[in-house]
């Protein structure tokens, strides 16, 4: 039995907001901890990849995992 996307309209939005808040806290915490050591610049690529993964890639993968792929009957 499939559940339509309309059954849970706020799940995706809630995920994005929660992820954005968590990643903002991670960025801020990392900046505070590394402010005197100067290592924050080296962390930017790592933080960027993590942020992009959880705010762009995971939602895109979740949107495509509903089983309604074209060409599959």
Secondary structure as UniProt FT lines:
FT   HELIX           5..8
FT   TURN            9..10
FT   HELIX           11..33
FT   TURN            34..38
FT   HELIX           40..52
FT   HELIX           53..57
FT   HELIX           58..63
FT   TURN            70..71
//
